Amino acid sequence: MSNHDETPENRLRKELPEEVPADGASEVVEAPEEQRSELTGRQRLAKGLWPPRVTRAQLIVAVLLFGLGFGLAVQVASNSDGDSALRGARQEDLVRILDELDDRTQRLEDEKQGLEKQRDELENSSNQAEEARKQTVEKERQLGILAGTVAAQGPGITMTIDDMKGTVEADMLLDAIQELRAAGAEAIQVNGVRVVAGTYLTDSGNSVSVDGNKINAPYRFKVIGKPQDLEPALNIPGGVVQTLEKEQATVTIERSDKIVVDALRAAKRPDYARSSS
């Protein structure tokens, strides 16, 4: 072919690469779509889950939820331990415990009503000064009984603990005092020593000391309060009587319409505190 046959169009065609077949173009386009399809499956899910991307807010929420769950677990465990002592109790013992709780609730309700009555009397009395004086005298008498500075008498119980083996310790007698207080005891005397709010008990050899006063067995409690509340409180399953009997001590409880608590405490004047009125 002559040089004249090499037209500008033919020369341009020789310089350009050959056209890519249609099938080849289809394959080049479809390959990325297959990869994208595969990434949207398990691999894309895996890449989305790992490594985990935790924000600061999510971390704080997780810590708070963990703390809440731990607290609930501890509360459930403590409740289970408290209830385990009652699981083996007899039906009559459970009824007695429920009655004691009802009695405590009733005592609190009576005390509330008494305070409300005093308030109403002060508000409605024509001679408020005289009424206030009467209530002050009555309150002083009540506080004197609680402080042990005046004698008291009334219905209650006498509990005697015989400790022939010498196994009764101070903490056991303290448990008895606390149980009696919870049952509504208003005045307590142990072997001639008046029990007050600040009373402490310590072991002293084979005996016990109450506020520094050494006492020996048998330990005799004279308690003023409602006998129907005091005695059942000591006899609840796992309570004071059963604990002492496990230590081979003998416990006897007698109800009485008149118990005299005459052991007194000297009124102590505070060194620094003064009335603000």
C-alpha positions as CSV (number, residue, x, y, z in Angstrom):
1,M,0.0,0.0,0.0
2,S,1.3,3.4,-0.9
3,N,1.9,6.2,1.4
4,H,-1.1,7.8,0.0
5,D,-3.2,5.0,1.6
6,E,-2.0,6.0,5.0
7,T,-4.6,8.7,5.6
8,P,-4.6,10.6,8.8
9,E,-7.5,8.5,10.1
10,N,-5.5,5.3,9.5
11,R,-2.5,6.7,11.2
12,L,-4.6,7.7,14.2
13,R,-6.1,4.2,14.5
14,K,-2.6,2.6,14.5
15,E,-1.5,4.8,17.3
16,L,-4.5,4.1,19.6
17,P,-4.8,0.7,21.4
18,E,-7.3,-1.8,20.3
19,E,-10.8,-1.5,21.8
20,V,-11.5,-3.7,24.8
21,P,-14.1,-6.4,24.1
22,A,-17.5,-5.9,25.6
23,D,-17.2,-9.1,27.6
24,G,-14.0,-7.8,29.2
25,A,-15.6,-4.6,30.2
26,S,-18.4,-6.5,31.8
27,E,-15.9,-8.5,33.9
28,V,-14.0,-5.4,35.0
29,V,-17.3,-3.8,36.2
30,E,-18.7,-6.9,37.9
31,A,-15.6,-7.7,40.0
32,P,-16.0,-4.8,42.5
33,E,-19.7,-5.6,42.8
34,E,-18.9,-9.2,43.9
35,Q,-16.4,-7.8,46.5
36,R,-19.0,-5.4,47.8
37,S,-21.6,-8.1,48.0
38,E,-19.2,-10.3,50.0
39,L,-18.4,-7.4,52.4
40,T,-22.0,-6.8,53.1
41,G,-22.3,-10.3,54.4
42,R,-20.4,-12.0,57.2
43,Q,-17.2,-10.0,56.7
44,R,-19.0,-6.7,56.9
45,L,-20.8,-7.8,60.1
46,A,-17.5,-9.0,61.6
47,K,-15.8,-5.7,60.7
48,G,-18.7,-3.8,62.3
49,L,-18.4,-5.8,65.6
50,W,-14.7,-6.1,66.0
51,P,-12.7,-4.3,67.2
52,P,-15.5,-2.9,69.5
53,R,-15.9,0.9,69.4
54,V,-16.9,1.9,73.0
55,T,-17.7,5.5,73.7
56,R,-17.1,7.1,77.1
57,A,-20.8,7.4,77.7
58,Q,-21.3,3.7,77.0
59,L,-18.5,2.8,79.4
60,I,-19.9,4.9,82.2
61,V,-23.4,3.3,81.7
62,A,-21.8,-0.1,81.8
63,V,-20.0,0.6,85.1
64,L,-23.2,2.0,86.7
65,L,-25.2,-1.1,85.6
66,F,-22.5,-3.4,87.0
67,G,-22.6,-1.5,90.3
68,L,-26.4,-1.7,90.4
69,G,-26.3,-5.5,89.7
70,F,-23.7,-6.1,92.4
71,G,-25.7,-4.1,95.0
72,L,-28.8,-6.1,94.2
73,A,-26.9,-9.4,94.4
74,V,-25.6,-8.4,97.8
75,Q,-29.0,-7.4,99.0
76,V,-30.6,-10.6,97.9
77,A,-27.8,-12.6,99.6
78,S,-28.3,-10.7,102.9
79,N,-32.0,-11.2,102.8
80,S,-31.5,-14.9,102.1
81,D,-29.2,-15.2,105.1
82,G,-31.7,-13.4,107.3
83,D,-34.6,-15.6,106.1
84,S,-32.6,-18.9,106.5
85,A,-33.0,-18.8,110.3
86,L,-36.8,-18.8,109.9
87,R,-37.1,-21.6,107.3
88,G,-36.9,-24.3,109.8
89,A,-39.2,-22.6,112.3
90,R,-42.5,-24.1,113.3
91,Q,-45.8,-22.6,112.4
92,E,-46.6,-21.5,115.9
93,D,-43.1,-19.8,116.1
94,L,-43.8,-17.9,112.9
95,V,-47.2,-16.8,114.2
96,R,-45.5,-15.6,117.4
97,I,-43.0,-13.6,115.4
98,L,-45.7,-12.0,113.4
99,D,-47.6,-11.1,116.5
100,E,-44.5,-9.5,118.0
101,L,-44.0,-7.4,114.9
102,D,-47.7,-6.3,115.1
103,D,-47.2,-5.4,118.7
104,R,-44.2,-3.3,117.9
105,T,-46.1,-1.5,115.2
106,Q,-49.0,-0.9,117.6
107,R,-46.7,0.5,120.2
108,L,-45.2,3.0,117.7
109,E,-48.7,4.0,116.7
110,D,-49.8,4.5,120.3
111,E,-46.7,6.7,120.9
112,K,-47.6,8.7,117.8
113,Q,-51.2,9.2,119.0
114,G,-49.9,10.2,122.5
115,L,-47.7,12.9,121.0
116,E,-50.5,14.2,118.8
117,K,-52.7,14.3,121.9
118,Q,-50.2,16.4,123.8
119,R,-49.9,18.8,120.9
120,D,-53.7,19.2,120.7
121,E,-53.9,19.8,124.4
122,L,-51.3,22.5,124.2
123,E,-53.1,24.1,121.3
124,N,-56.6,23.9,122.8
125,S,-56.0,24.4,126.5
126,S,-57.3,27.7,127.9
127,N,-54.4,27.8,130.3
128,Q,-51.5,26.7,128.1
129,A,-48.8,27.6,130.7
130,E,-50.4,25.2,133.3
131,E,-50.8,22.5,130.7
132,A,-47.2,22.9,129.6
133,R,-46.0,22.7,133.2
134,K,-47.9,19.4,133.8
135,Q,-46.5,17.9,130.6
136,T,-43.0,19.1,131.6
137,V,-43.3,17.3,135.0
138,E,-44.6,14.1,133.4
139,K,-41.8,14.2,130.8
140,E,-39.2,14.7,133.6
141,R,-40.6,11.7,135.4
142,Q,-40.4,9.6,132.2
143,L,-36.9,10.8,131.5
144,G,-35.9,10.0,135.1
145,I,-37.0,6.4,134.6
146,L,-35.1,6.1,131.4
147,A,-32.0,7.7,132.9
148,G,-32.3,5.5,136.0
149,T,-32.4,8.3,138.5
150,V,-35.9,7.4,139.8
151,A,-37.4,4.1,140.8
152,A,-40.1,2.5,138.7
153,Q,-42.8,-0.2,139.1
154,G,-45.3,-1.9,136.8
155,P,-46.1,-5.1,135.0
156,G,-43.2,-7.0,133.5
157,I,-41.1,-10.2,133.8
158,T,-38.3,-11.6,135.8
159,M,-35.7,-13.6,133.8
160,T,-33.2,-15.7,135.6
161,I,-30.1,-17.2,133.9
162,D,-28.3,-20.0,135.7
163,D,-24.8,-20.5,134.4
164,M,-23.4,-23.6,136.1
165,K,-20.8,-24.2,133.3
166,G,-19.6,-20.6,133.3
167,T,-20.2,-20.3,129.5
168,V,-22.4,-17.2,129.5
169,E,-20.5,-14.2,128.3
170,A,-21.1,-10.5,128.2
171,D,-22.3,-10.3,124.6
172,M,-25.1,-12.9,125.3
173,L,-26.4,-10.7,128.2
174,L,-26.2,-7.7,126.0
175,D,-28.2,-9.4,123.3
176,A,-30.9,-10.1,125.9
177,I,-31.0,-6.4,126.9
178,Q,-31.2,-5.3,123.3
179,E,-34.0,-7.8,122.6
180,L,-35.9,-6.6,125.7
181,R,-35.6,-3.0,124.6
182,A,-36.8,-3.8,121.1
183,A,-39.8,-5.5,122.7
184,G,-40.8,-2.4,124.6
185,A,-38.9,-2.7,127.9
186,E,-39.1,0.6,129.8
187,A,-36.9,-0.2,132.8
188,I,-34.3,-2.9,133.3
189,Q,-32.2,-4.0,136.3
190,V,-29.6,-6.8,136.3
191,N,-28.4,-8.1,139.7
192,G,-28.9,-4.7,141.3
193,V,-27.4,-2.6,138.5
194,R,-29.7,-0.3,136.6
195,V,-29.5,-0.6,132.8
196,V,-29.6,2.8,131.0
197,A,-28.9,4.0,127.4
198,G,-25.1,4.1,127.9
199,T,-24.8,0.8,129.7
200,Y,-21.9,-1.4,128.6
201,L,-21.0,-5.0,129.5
202,T,-17.6,-6.7,129.6
203,D,-16.3,-10.1,130.5
204,S,-14.5,-10.3,133.8
205,G,-12.9,-13.6,134.3
206,N,-15.7,-16.2,134.9
207,S,-18.3,-13.4,135.5
208,V,-19.6,-10.3,133.8
209,S,-19.2,-6.6,134.6
210,V,-22.1,-4.1,134.0
211,D,-20.9,-0.5,133.7
212,G,-17.8,-1.6,135.8
213,N,-19.9,-3.4,138.4
214,K,-19.0,-7.1,138.6
215,I,-22.0,-9.4,138.8
216,N,-22.1,-13.2,139.2
217,A,-24.4,-15.9,138.1
218,P,-27.3,-16.5,138.4
219,Y,-28.1,-13.4,136.4
220,R,-31.5,-12.0,137.3
221,F,-33.2,-9.5,135.0
222,K,-36.1,-7.4,136.4
223,V,-37.9,-5.8,133.5
224,I,-40.9,-3.5,133.3
225,G,-43.0,-3.6,130.2
226,K,-45.8,-5.6,128.6
227,P,-45.3,-9.2,129.6
228,Q,-47.1,-10.4,126.5
229,D,-44.4,-8.7,124.3
230,L,-41.3,-9.3,126.5
231,E,-41.5,-13.1,126.9
232,P,-42.2,-14.0,123.3
233,A,-39.4,-11.8,122.1
234,L,-36.9,-13.8,124.2
235,N,-38.3,-17.1,123.0
236,I,-38.3,-16.6,119.2
237,P,-36.4,-19.3,117.2
238,G,-32.7,-18.6,117.3
239,G,-33.3,-15.9,119.9
240,V,-31.9,-15.3,123.4
241,V,-33.3,-18.3,125.2
242,Q,-32.2,-20.8,122.5
243,T,-28.7,-19.3,122.3
244,L,-28.2,-19.5,126.1
245,E,-29.5,-23.1,126.2
246,K,-27.0,-24.0,123.6
247,E,-24.3,-22.9,126.1
248,Q,-25.9,-25.2,128.6
249,A,-27.4,-22.4,130.6
250,T,-30.8,-22.6,132.2
251,V,-33.3,-19.8,131.6
252,T,-36.6,-19.2,133.5
253,I,-39.0,-16.4,132.8
254,E,-41.9,-15.4,135.1
255,R,-44.6,-12.9,134.3
256,S,-45.8,-10.5,137.0
257,D,-48.3,-7.7,137.4
258,K,-45.9,-5.8,139.6
259,I,-42.1,-5.6,139.0
260,V,-40.1,-3.1,141.1
261,V,-36.9,-1.6,139.6
262,D,-35.3,0.3,142.4
263,A,-31.6,0.4,141.5
264,L,-30.8,4.0,140.9
265,R,-28.1,6.0,139.0
266,A,-26.8,9.2,140.3
267,A,-27.7,12.1,138.1
268,K,-24.6,13.3,136.3
269,R,-24.2,16.9,135.4
270,P,-22.6,17.4,132.0
271,D,-19.3,19.2,132.0
272,Y,-19.8,21.2,128.8
273,A,-23.4,20.9,127.5
274,R,-25.9,23.5,128.7
275,S,-29.5,24.0,127.9
276,S,-30.1,26.2,124.9
277,S,-33.5,27.4,126.2
